[in-house]
Amino acid sequence: MRDVTLDAARGVGIILVLLWHTQPLAGFGVLASTALLGGSLLYWFNGLLALVCVPLLYTVSLFLLFERCSKSPAYMKRRALRLARLLAFWIAIQFVAALLATRTWPNVTWHVLRVGGPPLPLVGDSVFYFLVNLVPLSILVALLAWVSTRLGNRGALWLSVLLTGCCVAILDVLALRGVTVPYYALVGFLPYAPLAWLLVRSRGVLIRHPFWVAGVMLLAAAVNDRVIANVEGSAWSVYARGYLVFAVVFWLAIVSVLPQRVVGLLAVAGVWSLGLFALHKYVQYVLLKCELLAGLDVTHGLAGWLPLLNSLIVASGSAVLVWIVARSRLVWTVK
């Protein structure tokens, strides 16, 4: 039986992906360079709300994997086969899309495969680095699930706390030393494997005290980001940021107290999050290409209400595409 709350959290994650990639508020201001604590409203929106999108999706996926591996070790084999099929299918689609968009055959290099395929004009890099990273992260979760069976509840809890804290510390040290981690790099997402383990062991605390957890995590995220940003020479990475670990838990706590009707609506998006994640950039490319042909200067950013309108079109167009694919034999590629 599906966990509706986790589907809702995944729904929040995919909505934030759409907001991050389409930037609906970009027509009303410029992204501030200050830290979360004391930063502009747009920085808060991008930093705490939208930027947590991919870490949140990783955490929910790894949480579910950890639970299922703990109950059935054979599940990992089925999971590996499914990931391999998805990865091969969507990277092939990305190559075809790039070929159609550029009318030249993309270079096949290790880096191109590492990031999930070649980039598209106007919308940038492939999003399928998510699936590429999910492979080693899933192996790590399977290993942690095996370790968990050999530890008592308290030992597993403390080890998960220690590993999560060490991963956050590594990201903070990299930032303080001025190391910019690429958005697709695995190291930026390593904390979410032990975090998933920690959440499995301590989910009861989150359910019983969601407002306390949300408040503490929000404060921790803001303080962590502020401290790093105020250090001269610190680096700005997209996802390799310690505060995002706290922001993920903040969002999970918020989702747990939402009204059931809202949770149900978010869960629908969560069920089809893979399809929305995979298809939205293709819809965005077609839209921007049409606007470019219409004489709009999309390369330097649109002003006013146009980015917001574009966001709505991309979201609705992606949903329609997912609905079409879901009615075919390729439903496994979007669900």
C-alpha positions as CSV (number, residue, x, y, z in Angstrom):
1,M,0.0,0.0,0.0
2,R,1.4,3.4,-1.0
3,D,2.2,6.0,1.7
4,V,0.2,9.0,0.7
5,T,2.3,11.4,2.8
6,L,5.5,10.3,1.1
7,D,3.8,10.7,-2.3
8,A,2.7,14.2,-1.3
9,A,6.3,15.0,-0.3
10,R,7.4,13.8,-3.7
11,G,4.7,15.9,-5.2
12,V,6.1,19.0,-3.4
13,G,9.6,18.0,-4.8
14,I,8.4,17.9,-8.4
15,I,6.5,21.2,-8.0
16,L,9.7,22.8,-6.7
17,V,11.6,21.4,-9.6
18,L,9.2,23.1,-12.0
19,L,9.5,26.4,-10.0
20,W,13.3,26.2,-10.0
21,H,13.7,25.5,-13.7
22,T,11.0,27.9,-14.9
23,Q,11.7,30.7,-12.3
24,P,8.2,32.3,-12.3
25,L,9.4,35.2,-10.2
26,A,12.3,36.1,-12.4
27,G,10.4,38.9,-14.1
28,F,10.0,40.8,-10.9
29,G,13.5,41.0,-9.6
30,V,17.1,39.7,-9.5
31,L,18.3,36.8,-7.4
32,A,20.0,38.2,-4.3
33,S,23.5,37.1,-3.4
34,T,22.9,37.4,0.4
35,A,22.4,34.4,2.6
36,L,19.0,33.0,3.7
37,L,18.9,34.8,7.0
38,G,18.4,38.4,6.1
39,G,18.2,37.7,2.3
40,S,15.6,39.0,-0.1
41,L,12.2,37.3,-0.5
42,L,13.3,36.0,-3.9
43,Y,16.4,34.5,-2.4
44,W,14.3,32.7,0.2
45,F,12.0,31.5,-2.5
46,N,14.9,30.1,-4.6
47,G,17.1,29.1,-1.7
48,L,14.8,27.4,0.8
49,L,11.8,26.6,-1.3
50,A,12.8,25.8,-4.9
51,L,16.4,24.7,-4.5
52,V,15.5,21.9,-2.1
53,C,13.6,20.1,-4.9
54,V,16.1,17.5,-6.0
55,P,17.4,16.7,-2.5
56,L,13.8,16.2,-1.4
57,L,13.1,13.8,-4.3
58,Y,16.3,11.8,-3.5
59,T,15.4,11.6,0.1
60,V,11.9,10.3,-0.5
61,S,13.1,7.7,-3.1
62,L,15.9,6.5,-0.8
63,F,13.5,6.4,2.2
64,L,11.1,4.1,0.4
65,L,14.0,2.0,-0.9
66,F,15.4,1.6,2.6
67,E,12.1,0.5,3.9
68,R,11.6,-2.1,1.1
69,C,15.2,-3.4,1.3
70,S,14.7,-3.9,5.1
71,K,11.6,-6.0,4.5
72,S,12.7,-7.8,1.3
73,P,16.5,-7.9,0.4
74,A,15.5,-9.3,-3.1
75,Y,13.8,-6.0,-3.8
76,M,17.2,-4.4,-4.6
77,K,17.6,-6.7,-7.7
78,R,14.2,-5.6,-9.1
79,R,15.1,-2.0,-8.3
80,A,18.4,-2.2,-10.1
81,L,16.8,-3.7,-13.3
82,R,14.2,-0.9,-13.3
83,L,16.8,1.8,-12.8
84,A,18.9,0.4,-15.7
85,R,15.9,0.4,-18.0
86,L,14.9,3.9,-17.1
87,L,18.4,5.2,-17.5
88,A,18.9,3.6,-20.9
89,F,15.5,4.8,-22.1
90,W,15.7,8.4,-21.0
91,I,19.3,9.0,-22.0
92,A,18.4,7.7,-25.5
93,I,15.4,10.1,-25.6
94,Q,17.7,13.0,-24.5
95,F,20.1,12.2,-27.4
96,V,17.2,12.1,-29.9
97,A,15.9,15.4,-28.5
98,A,19.3,17.1,-28.8
99,L,19.7,15.7,-32.3
100,L,16.3,17.2,-33.4
101,A,17.0,20.5,-31.6
102,T,20.5,21.1,-33.0
103,R,20.4,19.0,-36.2
104,T,23.8,17.7,-35.4
105,W,24.8,14.4,-33.7
106,P,25.8,15.1,-30.1
107,N,29.3,14.1,-28.9
108,V,29.2,10.9,-26.8
109,T,31.7,11.5,-24.0
110,W,32.0,10.3,-20.4
111,H,30.8,13.7,-19.2
112,V,27.8,13.7,-21.4
113,L,26.8,10.2,-20.2
114,R,27.6,11.2,-16.6
115,V,25.1,14.1,-16.7
116,G,22.4,12.0,-18.3
117,G,22.8,13.1,-21.9
118,P,23.6,16.1,-24.1
119,P,22.2,19.6,-23.3
120,L,19.3,21.2,-25.2
121,P,19.5,24.8,-26.5
122,L,17.6,27.4,-24.4
123,V,17.0,25.1,-21.5
124,G,20.4,23.7,-20.7
125,D,21.6,20.4,-19.4
126,S,19.8,17.1,-19.1
127,V,18.0,16.4,-15.8
128,F,18.8,12.6,-16.0
129,Y,21.9,13.0,-13.8
130,F,19.2,12.3,-11.2
131,L,18.9,8.7,-12.4
132,V,22.7,8.4,-12.9
133,N,23.3,9.3,-9.2
134,L,20.4,7.2,-8.0
135,V,22.3,4.1,-8.9
136,P,25.2,4.5,-6.5
137,L,22.9,6.0,-3.9
138,S,20.6,3.0,-4.0
139,I,23.6,0.7,-3.6
140,L,24.7,2.8,-0.5
141,V,21.1,2.5,0.9
142,A,21.1,-1.3,0.4
143,L,24.4,-1.4,2.3
144,L,23.0,0.7,5.1
145,A,19.9,-1.5,5.3
146,W,22.2,-4.5,5.7
147,V,24.2,-2.7,8.4
148,S,20.9,-1.8,10.1
149,T,20.0,-5.5,10.5
150,R,23.2,-6.1,12.5
151,L,22.7,-3.1,14.9
152,G,20.2,-2.5,17.6
153,N,17.6,0.3,17.2
154,R,19.7,2.7,19.3
155,G,23.0,1.8,17.5
156,A,21.3,2.3,14.1
157,L,19.9,5.6,15.1
158,W,23.1,7.0,16.4
159,L,25.1,5.8,13.4
160,S,22.6,7.4,11.0
161,V,22.9,10.7,12.9
162,L,26.7,10.5,12.8
163,L,26.9,9.7,9.1
164,T,24.4,12.5,8.2
165,G,26.3,15.0,10.3
166,C,29.6,14.0,8.7
167,C,28.2,14.4,5.3
168,V,26.8,17.9,6.1
169,A,30.2,18.8,7.6
170,I,32.0,17.6,4.4
171,L,29.7,19.9,2.3
172,D,30.3,22.8,4.6
173,V,34.1,22.3,4.6
174,L,34.1,22.2,0.8
175,A,32.1,25.4,0.7
176,L,34.4,27.1,3.2
177,R,37.5,26.1,1.3
178,G,36.1,27.7,-1.9
179,V,35.4,24.4,-3.7
180,T,32.5,24.7,-6.1
181,V,30.8,21.3,-6.6
182,P,29.1,20.8,-9.9
183,Y,25.3,20.4,-9.6
184,Y,25.4,16.8,-10.9
185,A,28.2,15.6,-8.7
186,L,27.4,12.6,-6.5
187,V,29.1,14.1,-3.4
188,G,26.4,16.8,-3.2
189,F,23.8,14.1,-2.7
190,L,25.6,11.7,-0.4
191,P,23.9,13.1,2.7
192,Y,20.5,11.9,1.6
193,A,21.3,8.2,1.9
194,P,22.1,8.4,5.7
195,L,19.4,11.0,6.1
196,A,16.8,8.5,4.7
197,W,18.1,6.0,7.2
198,L,17.8,8.5,10.0
199,L,14.2,9.4,9.0
200,V,13.2,5.7,8.9
201,R,14.6,5.3,12.4
202,S,13.1,8.5,13.8
203,R,9.9,9.1,11.7
204,G,7.8,8.9,14.9
205,V,9.4,12.1,16.2
206,L,8.6,14.0,13.0
207,I,5.0,12.8,13.1
208,R,4.5,13.6,16.8
209,H,6.3,17.0,16.9
210,P,6.1,18.4,13.3
211,F,6.0,22.0,14.3
212,W,9.0,21.8,16.6
213,V,10.9,19.8,13.9
214,A,10.0,22.3,11.2
215,G,11.0,25.3,13.4
216,V,14.3,23.8,14.4
217,M,15.2,22.8,10.9
218,L,14.2,26.2,9.4
219,L,16.5,27.9,11.9
220,A,19.3,25.4,11.4
221,A,19.1,25.9,7.6
222,A,19.1,29.7,7.8
223,V,22.0,29.8,10.3
224,N,24.1,27.3,8.4
225,D,23.7,29.2,5.1
226,R,24.4,32.5,6.8
227,V,27.6,31.3,8.4
228,I,28.9,29.9,5.2
229,A,28.0,32.9,3.1
230,N,29.7,35.3,5.5
231,V,33.1,33.6,5.3
232,E,35.3,35.3,2.7
233,G,36.3,33.0,-0.1
234,S,33.5,30.5,0.5
235,A,32.0,28.9,-2.6
236,W,28.4,28.7,-3.9
237,S,27.4,25.3,-5.1
238,V,23.9,24.5,-6.4
239,Y,23.1,21.3,-4.5
240,A,26.2,20.6,-2.5
241,R,25.1,22.8,0.4
242,G,24.8,21.6,4.0
243,Y,21.7,23.7,4.8
244,L,19.6,21.8,2.2
245,V,19.8,18.7,4.4
246,F,17.9,20.7,7.1
247,A,15.6,22.2,4.5
248,V,14.5,18.7,3.4
249,V,13.5,17.7,6.9
250,F,11.7,21.1,7.2
251,W,9.6,20.2,4.1
252,L,8.8,16.7,5.3
253,A,7.6,18.1,8.6
254,I,5.4,20.7,6.8
255,V,3.9,18.0,4.5
256,S,3.0,15.9,7.5
257,V,0.6,18.6,8.9
258,L,-1.1,19.6,5.7
259,P,-4.9,19.0,5.3
260,Q,-5.7,15.6,3.9
261,R,-7.3,17.2,0.8
262,V,-4.1,19.0,0.0
263,V,-2.0,15.9,0.7
264,G,-4.2,14.0,-1.7
265,L,-3.7,16.5,-4.5
266,L,0.1,16.7,-3.9
267,A,0.2,12.9,-3.9
268,V,-1.2,12.8,-7.4
269,A,1.7,14.9,-8.6
270,G,4.0,12.6,-6.6
271,V,2.8,9.4,-8.2
272,W,3.6,10.9,-11.6
273,S,6.7,12.8,-10.5
274,L,9.1,10.7,-12.7
275,G,7.2,11.7,-15.8
276,L,6.9,15.3,-14.9
277,F,10.6,15.4,-14.0
278,A,11.6,13.8,-17.3
279,L,9.3,15.6,-19.7
280,H,9.1,19.2,-18.4
281,K,12.3,20.4,-20.0
282,Y,11.2,19.2,-23.4
283,V,8.0,21.2,-23.0
284,Q,10.0,24.2,-21.8
285,Y,12.3,24.0,-24.9
286,V,9.4,24.0,-27.3
287,L,7.7,26.9,-25.6
288,L,10.9,29.0,-25.5
289,K,11.7,28.1,-29.1
290,C,8.2,29.3,-30.2
291,E,8.7,32.6,-28.2
292,L,12.1,33.1,-29.8
293,L,10.6,32.7,-33.2
294,A,7.9,35.2,-32.2
295,G,10.6,37.8,-31.6
296,L,10.8,37.6,-27.8
297,D,14.3,37.9,-26.2
298,V,14.2,34.7,-24.2
299,T,18.0,34.4,-24.0
300,H,18.3,37.5,-21.7
301,G,15.2,36.7,-19.5
302,L,11.6,37.7,-19.8
303,A,10.1,40.6,-17.8
304,G,6.9,41.0,-15.9
305,W,4.3,38.3,-16.0
306,L,5.7,36.3,-18.8
307,P,7.9,34.0,-16.7
308,L,4.9,33.2,-14.5
309,L,2.8,32.4,-17.5
310,N,5.6,30.2,-18.9
311,S,5.7,28.3,-15.7
312,L,2.0,27.5,-15.9
313,I,2.3,26.5,-19.5
314,V,5.3,24.2,-18.8
315,A,3.5,22.6,-15.8
316,S,0.2,22.0,-17.7
317,G,1.9,20.9,-20.9
318,S,4.1,18.4,-18.9
319,A,1.0,17.0,-17.2
320,V,-0.8,16.5,-20.5
321,L,2.3,14.7,-21.9
322,V,2.5,12.4,-18.8
323,W,-1.3,11.6,-19.2
324,I,-0.7,10.7,-22.9
325,V,2.3,8.5,-22.1
326,A,0.5,6.9,-19.1
327,R,-2.2,5.6,-21.4
328,S,0.4,3.7,-23.5
329,R,2.7,0.8,-23.0
330,L,5.4,3.2,-21.9
331,V,3.7,3.9,-18.6
332,W,6.6,2.4,-16.8
333,T,8.8,5.4,-18.0
334,V,6.7,8.0,-16.2
335,K,5.5,6.3,-13.0
